[in-house]
């Protein structure tokens, strides 16, 4: 199962953590893992390369990514809201394979 945890502080999104694999297909052929991974990288690349924001990011080859914003701008939060919406919609279709959690930034 893929777990996506969104970090919040004072009601605002501050980052996210993604871990696991959906188990729908073999590694490299899993459409859900590909969809989540693509959305993650698009979000992080937009934060860092387009908006030029500083983030703490950790990524490994085992399906893990953690991103925490240093400076939360309105643009950054709107991007994270869009990413959150996308992931929640995917989770509706793949309830057994994708779980979404919201938690405090102090848990990041």
C-alpha positions as CSV (number, residue, x, y, z in Angstrom):
1,X,0.0,0.0,0.0
2,X,1.1,3.5,-0.8
3,X,0.7,5.9,2.2
4,X,0.7,9.7,1.6
5,X,0.9,11.9,4.7
6,X,0.4,15.6,4.3
7,X,2.0,17.8,7.0
8,X,0.0,20.7,8.2
9,X,0.6,23.6,10.6
10,X,-2.1,26.1,11.6
11,X,-4.4,24.6,8.9
12,X,-1.9,25.1,6.1
13,X,-0.1,22.4,4.1
14,X,3.7,22.4,4.8
15,X,4.8,19.3,3.0
16,X,4.2,15.6,2.4
17,X,5.7,12.1,2.8
18,X,5.0,9.2,0.4
19,X,6.1,5.6,1.1
20,X,5.3,2.1,-0.1
21,X,4.1,0.4,-3.3
22,X,0.5,-0.2,-4.3
23,X,1.0,-3.8,-5.2
24,X,-1.3,-3.6,-8.3
25,X,1.4,-4.9,-10.6
26,X,5.1,-5.7,-10.8
27,X,7.5,-2.9,-10.1
28,X,7.9,-0.8,-13.2
29,X,4.4,-1.8,-14.5
30,X,2.2,-0.4,-11.8
31,X,0.0,2.4,-13.0
32,X,-0.9,3.7,-9.5
33,X,2.7,3.9,-8.4
34,X,3.5,5.7,-11.6
35,X,0.7,8.1,-11.2
36,X,1.6,8.9,-7.6
37,X,5.3,9.2,-8.4
38,X,4.7,11.5,-11.3
39,X,2.5,13.8,-9.3
40,X,5.1,13.9,-6.5
41,X,7.9,14.8,-8.8
42,X,5.8,17.4,-10.6
43,X,5.0,19.0,-7.3
44,X,8.6,19.1,-6.0
45,X,10.0,20.3,-9.3
46,X,7.4,23.1,-9.4
47,X,8.2,24.1,-5.8
48,X,12.0,24.2,-6.4
49,X,12.5,25.0,-10.1
50,X,9.5,27.1,-11.0
51,X,8.7,28.9,-7.7
52,X,12.4,28.8,-6.6
53,X,11.5,27.8,-3.0
54,X,13.8,26.1,-0.6
55,X,12.6,22.7,0.6
56,X,14.0,19.8,2.6
57,X,13.6,16.8,0.3
58,X,14.5,13.1,0.9
59,X,14.0,10.5,-1.8
60,X,15.1,6.9,-2.2
61,X,14.5,4.1,-4.7
62,X,12.1,2.3,-2.4
63,X,9.1,4.5,-3.2
64,X,9.9,7.0,-0.5
65,X,9.8,10.8,-0.7
66,X,9.5,13.4,2.0
67,X,9.3,17.2,1.3
68,X,9.0,20.0,3.8
69,X,8.7,23.6,2.8
70,X,11.0,26.2,4.4
71,X,8.9,29.2,3.4
72,X,5.2,28.5,2.8
73,X,3.9,31.0,0.2
74,X,0.4,31.2,-1.1
75,X,1.5,29.7,-4.4
76,X,3.2,26.8,-2.7
77,X,0.2,26.1,-0.6
78,X,-2.1,26.2,-3.6
79,X,0.3,23.7,-5.4
80,X,0.2,21.4,-2.4
81,X,-3.6,21.7,-2.2
82,X,-3.8,20.6,-5.9
83,X,-1.4,17.7,-5.2
84,X,-3.6,16.7,-2.2
85,X,-6.7,16.9,-4.3
86,X,-5.2,14.7,-7.0
87,X,-4.0,12.1,-4.4
88,X,-7.4,12.0,-2.6
89,X,-9.2,11.4,-5.9
90,X,-6.8,8.6,-6.8
91,X,-7.4,7.1,-3.3
92,X,-11.2,7.0,-4.0
93,X,-10.5,4.7,-6.9
94,X,-7.8,2.6,-5.2
95,X,-9.0,2.4,-1.6
96,X,-7.1,-0.9,-0.9
97,X,-3.9,0.5,-2.4
98,X,-3.6,4.2,-1.5
99,X,-4.1,5.7,2.0
100,X,-4.1,9.5,2.7
101,X,-3.3,10.9,6.1
102,X,-3.1,14.5,7.4
103,X,-0.9,15.3,10.4
104,X,1.0,18.1,12.1
105,X,4.2,19.5,10.8
106,X,5.8,18.6,14.1
107,X,5.4,15.0,13.0
108,X,7.5,15.6,9.9
